[in-house]
Amino acid sequence: MKLLRRTLIFINGILILSLLFGYLRQFTDPGQGSFLTIFSLLYPYIVILLCICLVLLLLIRSRWLWASLLALVLTSGNTIRQIGFHIQPDIPVDSTVYTLSTLNIKNNFRHKKMDQSTAFIEDFKKKNSTFLVLQEISGDQIRNIANALKLFNIHLHTNAVTVRAEKFTPESFSKKEGLRAFNDMLRAYSENASLRLDEIRLINSEVNHSPYPVILAGDANDTPYSPVYRSLRGNRQNAFVKGGLGFAQTYNGLIVPLKIDHIFLDKTFFVYNTTIEKIDYSDHNPITTSFSLIRSHLTANY
């Protein structure tokens, strides 16, 4: 019993340290501390495992449960970016409510070596989104889609993980070459994050001078626990944090639950609910949010 108790406390300590590493990643320079990236990518799993440890420590009446609880509470602002606790409200019928969906449609609808445009069109006919924001789509395909794009598309520089990670197997980590390749992948992630920050500076140079309320939506190629996320969000609202419920995953290509697609809205908008739907015609899942313009702002400025 003592050995089991000590093992549980040791695992709990490792998880707390991993959680803190993942939390700190968003405050570091993307070009440095690439080893922190793995904790950022696995952050939601670490939270779930730490919650399980917390329950087990409670059952054995260990004082270490307070350390787990403190770590979870202090980092809860990060957790709600991917695990939503927002109860979905009824949308008032007497208000003007808009719906925005963003989706990376995978190489001009070429997913699983098939043209998925028909499946997409049939699906989004039912959704009837006010705004449709697409990435990886050509001009010709845009004209084939019955909805006009009314926002800027954001598809930041690749993170180099989604392409390389599929090549790894459990056996590859037992070899020196596999570990070297894994380290190279994390380094490439960090280097590409620096490029994404440069792109965000260009985006912000435009939106910061906009006289109108701004919405940023699209594939940011980075998790909610990164400096890229913090820079892109700025002081805007995260649509999932404000209106999401459940576990958020927008990239389907890996076991790791990546949430790399985001919707950010100025505080002049009121978010009702945000959903992430699992689909099979792209390697990304669409995010859809319902929102309205706050009436006081509408009256004052228009």
Residue frames as qw, qx, qy, qz and C-alpha x, y, z in Angstrom:
[[0.000, 0.884, 0.467, 0.000, 0.00, 0.00, 0.00],
 [0.318, -0.778, 0.099, 0.533, 2.85, 2.36, 0.83],
 [0.401, -0.120, 0.598, 0.683, 4.48, 1.72, -2.56],
 [0.187, 0.622, 0.669, 0.362, 1.21, 2.44, -4.37],
 [0.166, -0.917, -0.281, 0.230, 0.75, 5.63, -2.36],
 [0.375, -0.608, 0.302, 0.632, 4.28, 6.84, -3.12],
 [0.373, 0.160, 0.684, 0.606, 3.92, 5.99, -6.81],
 [0.090, 0.798, 0.570, 0.172, 0.68, 7.96, -7.03],
 [0.245, -0.892, -0.060, 0.376, 2.24, 10.97, -5.30],
 [0.432, -0.343, 0.493, 0.672, 5.25, 10.79, -7.64],
 [0.284, 0.429, 0.692, 0.507, 3.04, 10.65, -10.75],
 [0.059, -0.902, -0.422, 0.065, 0.98, 13.52, -9.37],
 [0.339, -0.739, 0.154, 0.562, 4.13, 15.61, -8.96],
 [0.385, -0.034, 0.630, 0.674, 5.24, 14.88, -12.53],
 [0.157, 0.660, 0.662, 0.319, 1.81, 15.91, -13.83],
 [0.175, -0.913, -0.219, 0.296, 1.84, 19.17, -11.84],
 [0.365, -0.529, 0.382, 0.664, 5.28, 20.01, -13.23],
 [0.319, 0.230, 0.721, 0.570, 4.13, 19.12, -16.77],
 [0.053, 0.831, 0.552, 0.050, 1.05, 21.30, -16.37],
 [0.237, -0.853, 0.012, 0.464, 3.18, 24.25, -15.29],
 [0.384, -0.236, 0.573, 0.684, 5.55, 23.74, -18.24],
 [0.227, 0.508, 0.720, 0.414, 2.56, 23.72, -20.61],
 [0.087, -0.908, -0.377, 0.164, 1.18, 26.85, -18.97],
 [0.334, -0.705, 0.199, 0.594, 4.50, 28.71, -19.23],
 [0.544, 0.171, 0.589, 0.573, 4.86, 27.96, -22.95],
 [0.211, 0.833, 0.456, 0.232, 2.52, 30.82, -23.91],
 [0.220, -0.962, 0.030, 0.157, 4.81, 33.35, -22.22],
 [0.610, -0.416, 0.454, 0.500, 8.06, 32.24, -23.86],
 [0.262, 0.625, -0.438, -0.591, 9.71, 33.20, -27.12],
 [0.929, 0.258, 0.099, -0.245, 8.64, 30.65, -29.78],
 [0.631, 0.619, -0.452, 0.120, 12.24, 30.35, -30.95],
 [0.064, 0.464, -0.760, 0.451, 13.43, 29.25, -27.50],
 [0.428, -0.117, 0.737, -0.511, 12.54, 26.45, -25.12],
 [0.563, 0.134, -0.576, -0.577, 11.26, 24.11, -27.85],
 [0.244, -0.037, -0.950, 0.191, 11.04, 21.28, -25.28],
 [0.261, 0.212, 0.527, -0.781, 8.08, 23.13, -23.72],
 [0.472, 0.153, -0.422, -0.759, 6.09, 22.56, -26.92],
 [0.402, -0.086, -0.905, -0.108, 5.35, 18.91, -26.08],
 [0.068, -0.318, -0.731, 0.600, 3.72, 19.99, -22.79],
 [0.314, 0.306, 0.001, -0.899, 1.66, 22.55, -24.70],
 [0.471, 0.101, -0.679, -0.554, 0.48, 19.96, -27.23],
 [0.453, -0.194, -0.868, 0.062, -0.43, 17.46, -24.50],
 [0.116, -0.206, 0.384, -0.892, -1.92, 20.07, -22.15],
 [0.693, -0.206, -0.082, -0.686, -5.56, 18.82, -22.16],
 [0.828, -0.037, -0.560, 0.016, -4.43, 15.24, -21.52],
 [0.353, 0.170, -0.600, 0.698, -2.30, 16.45, -18.60],
 [0.381, -0.245, 0.203, -0.868, -5.31, 18.27, -17.12],
 [0.837, -0.141, -0.298, -0.437, -7.50, 15.15, -17.39],
 [0.748, 0.047, -0.598, 0.283, -4.83, 12.90, -15.82],
 [0.133, 0.229, -0.502, 0.823, -4.24, 15.40, -13.02],
 [0.595, -0.257, 0.026, -0.761, -7.97, 15.45, -12.27],
 [0.882, -0.088, -0.446, -0.128, -7.93, 11.65, -12.02],
 [0.529, 0.149, -0.588, 0.593, -4.95, 11.84, -9.65],
 [0.216, -0.330, 0.275, -0.877, -6.82, 14.41, -7.58],
 [0.804, -0.243, -0.162, -0.517, -9.72, 11.99, -7.08],
 [0.848, 0.009, -0.498, 0.182, -7.38, 9.12, -6.18],
 [0.301, 0.257, -0.503, 0.769, -5.48, 11.29, -3.69],
 [0.489, -0.347, 0.115, -0.792, -8.80, 12.25, -2.14],
 [0.892, -0.162, -0.334, -0.257, -9.68, 8.57, -1.72],
 [0.776, -0.030, -0.461, 0.430, -6.41, 7.82, 0.09],
 [0.379, -0.907, -0.181, 0.041, -6.69, 11.08, 2.06],
 [0.690, -0.003, 0.018, 0.724, -3.33, 12.46, 0.97],
 [0.119, -0.804, -0.144, 0.565, -2.47, 16.08, 1.65],
 [0.304, -0.192, 0.541, 0.760, -0.89, 16.25, -1.82],
 [0.240, 0.628, 0.706, 0.222, -4.38, 16.63, -3.29],
 [0.054, -0.899, -0.202, 0.385, -4.21, 20.31, -2.32],
 [0.267, -0.479, 0.483, 0.682, -1.17, 20.78, -4.58],
 [0.243, 0.270, 0.805, 0.470, -3.11, 19.25, -7.49],
 [0.052, 0.811, 0.579, -0.071, -6.15, 21.39, -6.76],
 [0.170, -0.797, 0.050, 0.577, -4.06, 24.56, -6.52],
 [0.270, -0.234, 0.640, 0.680, -2.32, 23.82, -9.86],
 [0.175, 0.479, 0.796, 0.326, -5.66, 23.18, -11.58],
 [0.033, -0.874, -0.416, 0.249, -7.23, 26.35, -10.19],
 [0.229, -0.693, 0.219, 0.647, -4.26, 28.58, -11.05],
 [0.122, -0.197, 0.707, 0.669, -4.21, 27.30, -14.64],
 [0.382, 0.502, 0.749, -0.203, -7.99, 27.11, -15.11],
 [0.291, 0.753, -0.045, -0.588, -7.89, 30.11, -17.47],
 [0.098, 0.423, -0.784, -0.443, -5.94, 27.91, -19.88],
 [0.251, 0.115, 0.960, -0.055, -8.12, 24.85, -19.40],
 [0.422, 0.603, 0.522, -0.431, -11.37, 26.53, -20.44],
 [0.244, 0.600, -0.422, -0.635, -9.83, 27.38, -23.83],
 [0.332, 0.218, -0.849, -0.350, -10.23, 23.71, -24.80],
 [0.206, -0.326, -0.913, 0.134, -12.66, 22.24, -22.28],
 [0.209, -0.356, -0.152, -0.898, -15.86, 24.27, -22.34],
 [0.106, -0.300, -0.834, 0.451, -18.25, 24.57, -19.40],
 [0.239, 0.125, -0.002, -0.963, -20.68, 27.04, -20.94],
 [0.365, 0.409, 0.808, -0.214, -24.32, 26.00, -20.81],
 [0.133, 0.196, 0.577, 0.782, -25.83, 26.68, -24.24],
 [0.234, 0.388, 0.434, -0.779, -28.55, 29.36, -23.89],
 [0.434, 0.627, 0.640, 0.097, -31.65, 29.71, -26.02],
 [0.257, 0.037, 0.260, 0.930, -31.14, 32.32, -28.74],
 [0.238, 0.534, 0.436, -0.685, -33.76, 35.10, -28.43],
 [0.450, 0.488, 0.672, 0.329, -36.08, 35.24, -31.43],
 [0.117, 0.956, 0.267, -0.028, -36.48, 39.02, -31.25],
 [0.324, -0.767, 0.338, 0.439, -32.76, 39.73, -31.72],
 [0.660, 0.688, -0.284, -0.102, -30.58, 39.98, -34.81],
 [0.710, -0.467, 0.516, 0.108, -28.28, 36.99, -34.41],
 [0.540, 0.663, -0.474, -0.210, -25.50, 36.10, -36.86],
 [0.927, -0.208, 0.308, 0.060, -23.76, 32.76, -37.33],
 [0.277, 0.784, -0.539, -0.133, -20.15, 32.33, -38.40],
 [0.967, -0.095, 0.222, 0.074, -18.48, 29.05, -39.39],
 [0.146, 0.799, -0.561, -0.160, -14.76, 28.65, -40.08],
 [0.935, -0.027, 0.353, 0.009, -13.21, 25.54, -41.66],
 [0.030, -0.587, 0.701, 0.405, -9.97, 24.47, -43.30],
 [0.861, 0.277, 0.123, -0.409, -11.39, 22.38, -46.15],
 [0.707, -0.287, 0.602, 0.235, -8.15, 20.48, -46.87],
 [0.288, -0.234, 0.671, 0.642, -6.44, 21.18, -50.19],
 [0.367, 0.186, -0.348, -0.842, -9.39, 22.55, -52.13],
 [0.827, -0.017, 0.162, -0.538, -11.80, 19.82, -50.91],
 [0.739, 0.312, -0.597, -0.028, -9.31, 17.03, -51.71],
 [0.431, -0.494, 0.629, -0.419, -9.46, 14.95, -48.52],
 [0.697, -0.075, 0.707, -0.095, -8.78, 11.19, -48.40],
 [0.198, -0.152, 0.739, 0.626, -7.94, 11.44, -52.13],
 [0.141, 0.581, 0.779, 0.189, -11.54, 12.36, -52.95],
 [0.043, -0.335, -0.136, -0.931, -13.37, 15.52, -53.95],
 [0.179, -0.408, -0.789, 0.423, -15.41, 16.35, -50.83],
 [0.082, -0.024, -0.051, -0.995, -17.06, 19.53, -52.15],
 [0.483, -0.330, -0.586, -0.560, -20.48, 17.89, -52.62],
 [0.566, -0.418, -0.660, 0.262, -20.54, 16.62, -49.03],
 [0.252, -0.189, -0.276, 0.908, -19.53, 20.07, -47.80],
 [0.226, -0.144, -0.277, -0.923, -22.21, 21.89, -49.79],
 [0.559, -0.399, -0.654, -0.317, -24.95, 19.50, -48.66],
 [0.515, -0.367, -0.584, 0.509, -23.87, 19.87, -45.03],
 [0.178, -0.225, -0.185, 0.940, -23.69, 23.66, -45.04],
 [0.264, -0.352, -0.510, -0.739, -27.00, 24.07, -46.86],
 [0.554, -0.560, -0.616, -0.020, -28.60, 22.87, -43.62],
 [0.486, -0.363, -0.348, 0.715, -26.49, 25.16, -41.41],
 [0.137, 0.854, 0.354, 0.356, -27.30, 28.35, -43.33],
 [0.544, -0.433, -0.163, 0.700, -24.37, 30.29, -41.83],
 [0.141, 0.961, 0.128, -0.202, -24.42, 34.07, -42.17],
 [0.137, 0.838, -0.516, -0.117, -20.65, 34.11, -42.67],
 [0.988, 0.029, 0.104, 0.108, -18.54, 31.29, -44.04],
 [0.034, -0.864, 0.494, 0.090, -14.76, 31.51, -43.61],
 [0.986, 0.131, 0.078, 0.063, -12.74, 28.91, -45.52],
 [0.200, -0.755, 0.568, 0.260, -9.03, 28.09, -45.75],
 [0.353, -0.223, 0.838, 0.352, -7.06, 26.12, -48.40],
 [0.531, 0.600, 0.590, -0.092, -9.58, 26.97, -51.12],
 [0.367, 0.035, 0.439, 0.819, -8.96, 28.29, -54.65],
 [0.233, 0.278, -0.011, -0.932, -10.68, 31.16, -56.39],
 [0.415, -0.012, -0.706, -0.574, -12.48, 28.76, -58.72],
 [0.337, -0.304, -0.877, 0.156, -13.87, 26.76, -55.83],
 [0.021, 0.308, 0.420, -0.854, -15.04, 29.90, -54.07],
 [0.383, 0.155, -0.288, -0.864, -17.21, 30.71, -57.05],
 [0.477, -0.116, -0.824, -0.284, -18.68, 27.21, -56.82],
 [0.225, -0.328, -0.765, 0.507, -19.76, 27.76, -53.22],
 [0.069, -0.707, -0.561, -0.425, -23.14, 29.45, -52.88],
 [0.408, -0.853, -0.238, 0.221, -22.03, 31.65, -49.97],
 [0.388, 0.781, -0.166, 0.460, -19.89, 34.78, -50.36],
 [0.658, -0.218, -0.388, 0.608, -16.93, 35.26, -48.03],
 [0.089, -0.909, -0.182, -0.364, -17.43, 38.40, -45.94],
 [0.546, -0.804, 0.214, 0.096, -14.41, 38.24, -43.64],
 [0.232, 0.714, -0.660, -0.028, -10.64, 37.99, -44.02],
 [0.966, -0.052, -0.253, 0.007, -9.36, 34.42, -44.09],
 [0.235, -0.770, 0.575, -0.148, -6.66, 33.60, -41.57],
 [0.995, 0.033, -0.064, 0.072, -4.47, 30.58, -42.28],
 [0.216, -0.874, 0.433, 0.045, -1.17, 31.09, -40.51],
 [0.372, 0.578, -0.724, -0.063, 2.10, 29.38, -41.38],
 [0.866, -0.091, -0.477, -0.121, 2.16, 25.60, -40.88],
 [0.567, -0.713, 0.349, -0.221, 3.15, 24.25, -37.45],
 [0.411, 0.521, -0.748, -0.025, 5.12, 21.33, -39.01],
 [0.364, -0.189, 0.826, -0.387, 3.58, 18.92, -36.50],
 [0.760, 0.291, 0.325, -0.482, 0.44, 17.84, -38.33],
 [0.700, 0.568, -0.382, -0.203, 2.52, 16.71, -41.32],
 [0.292, 0.508, -0.785, 0.200, 5.38, 15.00, -39.49],
 [0.467, -0.292, 0.653, -0.520, 3.62, 13.45, -36.50],
 [0.900, 0.171, 0.042, -0.398, 1.77, 10.89, -38.60],
 [0.666, 0.490, -0.559, 0.062, 5.11, 9.26, -39.42],
 [0.097, -0.471, 0.745, -0.462, 5.87, 8.42, -35.79],
 [0.810, -0.216, -0.496, -0.226, 5.13, 5.03, -34.25],
 [0.705, -0.681, 0.164, -0.111, 5.70, 3.71, -30.69],
 [0.922, -0.023, 0.107, 0.370, 8.67, 1.73, -32.07],
 [0.478, 0.693, -0.029, 0.539, 10.33, 4.82, -33.53],
 [0.303, -0.866, 0.191, -0.349, 10.78, 6.35, -30.06],
 [0.883, -0.403, 0.209, 0.121, 12.92, 3.39, -28.99],
 [0.777, 0.263, 0.158, 0.549, 15.53, 4.31, -31.58],
 [0.362, -0.465, -0.006, 0.808, 18.01, 7.18, -31.51],
 [0.120, 0.155, 0.514, 0.835, 16.94, 8.28, -34.99],
 [0.217, -0.659, -0.666, -0.275, 13.30, 8.45, -33.93],
 [0.395, -0.730, -0.328, 0.451, 14.07, 10.60, -30.90],
 [0.315, -0.257, 0.237, 0.882, 16.23, 12.89, -33.04],
 [0.007, -0.374, -0.625, -0.685, 13.42, 13.26, -35.57],
 [0.312, -0.746, -0.588, 0.015, 10.96, 14.01, -32.78],
 [0.389, -0.603, -0.114, 0.688, 13.25, 16.69, -31.38],
 [0.204, 0.000, 0.444, 0.872, 13.63, 18.17, -34.88],
 [0.119, -0.603, -0.681, -0.400, 9.83, 18.30, -35.17],
 [0.356, -0.785, -0.402, 0.309, 9.52, 20.27, -31.92],
 [0.359, -0.404, 0.151, 0.828, 12.28, 22.64, -33.05],
 [0.100, 0.254, 0.598, 0.754, 10.53, 23.19, -36.38],
 [0.214, -0.745, -0.627, -0.071, 7.28, 23.90, -34.53],
 [0.365, -0.716, -0.181, 0.568, 9.01, 26.63, -32.54],
 [0.288, -0.192, 0.382, 0.857, 10.72, 28.14, -35.58],
 [0.009, -0.437, -0.678, -0.591, 7.47, 28.23, -37.55],
 [0.264, -0.772, -0.534, 0.221, 5.70, 29.80, -34.57],
 [0.290, -0.505, 0.056, 0.811, 8.08, 32.75, -34.96],
 [0.074, 0.117, 0.598, 0.789, 6.95, 33.08, -38.59],
 [0.178, -0.645, -0.716, -0.196, 3.31, 33.01, -37.48],
 [0.296, -0.698, -0.311, 0.572, 3.99, 35.84, -35.04],
 [0.175, -0.232, 0.338, 0.895, 5.35, 37.91, -37.94],
 [0.079, -0.378, -0.733, -0.560, 2.14, 37.21, -39.87],
 [0.269, -0.716, -0.620, 0.176, 0.04, 38.24, -36.89],
 [0.253, -0.497, -0.051, 0.829, 1.85, 41.57, -36.71],
 [0.001, -0.046, -0.546, -0.837, 0.74, 42.23, -40.29],
 [0.242, -0.552, -0.764, -0.231, -2.83, 41.23, -39.42],
 [0.327, -0.676, -0.460, 0.474, -2.87, 43.46, -36.36],
 [0.202, -0.240, 0.165, 0.935, -1.53, 46.41, -38.35],
 [0.177, -0.285, -0.607, -0.721, -4.76, 46.22, -40.36],
 [0.416, -0.579, -0.688, -0.132, -7.38, 45.34, -37.76],
 [0.391, -0.453, -0.409, 0.688, -6.09, 47.75, -35.11],
 [0.006, -0.188, 0.126, 0.974, -6.98, 50.65, -37.41],
 [0.121, -0.406, -0.798, -0.429, -10.42, 49.34, -38.29],
 [0.264, -0.187, 0.185, -0.928, -13.27, 51.76, -37.37],
 [0.773, -0.159, -0.293, -0.539, -15.62, 48.75, -37.18],
 [0.751, -0.393, 0.482, -0.224, -15.94, 45.82, -34.78],
 [0.353, 0.542, -0.739, -0.187, -13.52, 43.05, -35.75],
 [0.931, -0.140, 0.283, -0.182, -13.81, 39.26, -35.92],
 [0.164, 0.592, -0.771, -0.166, -10.74, 37.09, -36.52],
 [0.879, -0.007, 0.381, -0.286, -11.55, 33.53, -37.58],
 [0.719, 0.553, -0.399, -0.131, -9.57, 30.72, -39.17],
 [0.955, -0.066, -0.162, 0.239, -6.75, 28.21, -38.93],
 [0.153, -0.932, 0.315, -0.098, -4.05, 29.64, -36.69],
 [0.805, 0.307, -0.473, 0.184, -2.01, 26.41, -36.68],
 [0.232, 0.316, -0.660, 0.640, -1.34, 26.76, -32.97],
 [0.436, -0.441, -0.775, 0.123, -2.87, 25.66, -29.67],
 [0.283, -0.869, -0.217, -0.344, -4.58, 27.83, -27.03],
 [0.708, -0.659, 0.033, 0.254, -1.46, 27.51, -24.85],
 [0.705, 0.171, 0.200, 0.658, 0.99, 29.30, -27.12],
 [0.174, -0.485, -0.008, 0.857, 2.41, 32.80, -27.66],
 [0.004, -0.140, -0.637, -0.758, 0.85, 32.73, -31.14],
 [0.230, -0.621, -0.740, -0.114, -2.60, 32.30, -29.59],
 [0.298, -0.667, -0.349, 0.587, -2.03, 35.13, -27.09],
 [0.162, -0.287, 0.273, 0.904, -0.83, 37.50, -29.80],
 [0.088, -0.272, -0.709, -0.644, -3.69, 36.74, -32.19],
 [0.268, -0.658, -0.702, 0.052, -6.40, 36.95, -29.55],
 [0.109, 0.401, -0.109, 0.903, -5.19, 40.24, -28.07],
 [0.206, 0.055, 0.575, -0.790, -8.02, 41.67, -25.96],
 [0.581, -0.006, -0.420, -0.697, -10.72, 39.99, -28.03],
 [0.752, -0.169, 0.450, -0.451, -13.12, 37.29, -26.82],
 [0.024, 0.190, -0.955, -0.227, -12.50, 33.63, -27.54],
 [0.637, -0.079, -0.293, -0.708, -15.80, 32.35, -28.98],
 [0.691, -0.096, -0.716, -0.008, -15.29, 28.87, -27.50],
 [0.250, -0.028, -0.644, 0.723, -14.46, 30.18, -24.02],
 [0.309, 0.021, 0.168, -0.936, -17.57, 32.36, -24.09],
 [0.733, 0.120, 0.005, -0.670, -19.98, 29.86, -25.61],
 [0.547, 0.292, -0.770, -0.152, -18.42, 26.39, -25.85],
 [0.778, -0.339, 0.355, -0.394, -19.41, 23.19, -24.08],
 [0.987, 0.053, 0.145, 0.041, -17.39, 19.99, -23.92],
 [0.629, -0.405, 0.421, 0.513, -13.98, 19.00, -25.22],
 [0.441, 0.835, -0.073, -0.321, -12.70, 21.00, -28.19],
 [0.576, -0.234, 0.622, 0.476, -10.69, 19.41, -31.00],
 [0.486, 0.739, 0.009, -0.466, -10.45, 21.02, -34.43],
 [0.341, 0.582, -0.688, -0.269, -7.74, 18.90, -36.07],
 [0.938, -0.055, 0.137, -0.313, -8.55, 15.24, -36.77],
 [0.706, 0.542, -0.455, 0.017, -5.25, 14.03, -38.16],
 [0.296, 0.393, -0.749, 0.443, -3.56, 13.09, -34.87],
 [0.558, -0.431, -0.693, 0.151, -4.29, 11.29, -31.61],
 [0.262, -0.228, -0.329, 0.878, -3.17, 14.47, -29.84],
 [0.106, 0.771, 0.628, -0.031, -6.32, 16.64, -29.47],
 [0.312, -0.047, 0.110, 0.942, -5.17, 19.77, -31.28],
 [0.139, 0.861, 0.467, -0.150, -7.36, 22.86, -31.20],
 [0.443, -0.192, 0.264, 0.835, -5.69, 25.06, -33.79],
 [0.018, 0.501, 0.504, 0.704, -8.72, 26.80, -35.36],
 [0.182, -0.412, -0.536, 0.714, -10.14, 29.78, -33.49],
 [0.023, 0.739, 0.427, 0.521, -12.74, 32.55, -33.58],
 [0.330, -0.316, -0.368, 0.810, -11.99, 35.82, -31.77],
 [0.024, 0.769, 0.490, 0.410, -14.52, 38.66, -31.52],
 [0.071, 0.387, -0.232, 0.889, -14.31, 42.22, -30.29],
 [0.068, -0.253, -0.782, 0.565, -16.08, 42.86, -26.99],
 [0.374, 0.177, -0.020, -0.910, -18.79, 44.74, -28.86],
 [0.609, -0.010, -0.657, -0.445, -20.26, 41.31, -29.73],
 [0.628, -0.285, 0.533, -0.489, -22.33, 39.07, -27.47],
 [0.314, 0.230, -0.896, -0.214, -21.63, 35.34, -27.97],
 [0.798, -0.193, 0.051, -0.568, -24.56, 32.94, -27.48],
 [0.884, -0.211, 0.417, -0.005, -23.03, 29.56, -28.18],
 [0.264, 0.678, -0.635, -0.259, -20.14, 27.91, -29.99],
 [0.934, -0.022, 0.330, -0.136, -20.01, 24.37, -31.35],
 [0.055, 0.566, -0.760, -0.314, -17.34, 22.16, -32.92],
 [0.896, 0.187, 0.147, -0.375, -18.77, 19.45, -35.14],
 [0.495, -0.318, 0.763, 0.268, -16.95, 16.22, -36.00],
 [0.702, 0.588, -0.060, -0.398, -16.87, 15.73, -39.80],
 [0.774, -0.151, 0.546, 0.283, -15.17, 13.30, -42.19],
 [0.640, 0.681, 0.249, 0.254, -14.75, 15.40, -45.34],
 [0.238, 0.835, -0.310, 0.387, -11.78, 17.38, -44.02],
 [0.665, -0.025, -0.570, 0.482, -8.94, 16.85, -41.55],
 [0.005, 0.108, -0.370, 0.923, -10.29, 19.87, -39.62],
 [0.073, -0.598, -0.789, 0.121, -13.56, 20.25, -37.74],
 [0.040, 0.604, 0.229, 0.762, -15.62, 23.42, -38.33],
 [0.166, -0.325, -0.566, 0.739, -16.20, 25.88, -35.50],
 [0.096, -0.598, -0.510, -0.611, -19.56, 27.64, -35.56],
 [0.185, -0.292, -0.535, 0.771, -20.54, 30.49, -33.26],
 [0.041, -0.757, -0.553, -0.344, -23.76, 32.50, -32.89],
 [0.351, -0.294, -0.258, 0.851, -23.44, 36.14, -31.88],
 [0.115, 0.871, 0.428, 0.211, -25.06, 39.53, -31.98],
 [0.307, 0.412, -0.148, 0.845, -23.84, 43.10, -31.83],
 [0.236, -0.441, -0.623, 0.601, -24.41, 44.64, -28.41],
 [0.119, 0.809, 0.536, 0.209, -27.31, 47.02, -28.76],
 [0.271, -0.878, -0.067, 0.388, -25.67, 49.92, -26.88],
 [0.404, -0.362, 0.483, 0.688, -22.74, 49.89, -29.29],
 [0.306, 0.442, 0.705, 0.462, -25.05, 49.65, -32.26],
 [0.028, -0.909, -0.416, 0.017, -27.00, 52.70, -31.11],
 [0.346, -0.799, 0.098, 0.482, -23.91, 54.74, -30.28],
 [0.331, -0.414, 0.565, 0.632, -21.97, 54.12, -33.49],
 [0.144, 0.180, 0.787, 0.573, -24.50, 53.45, -36.21]]
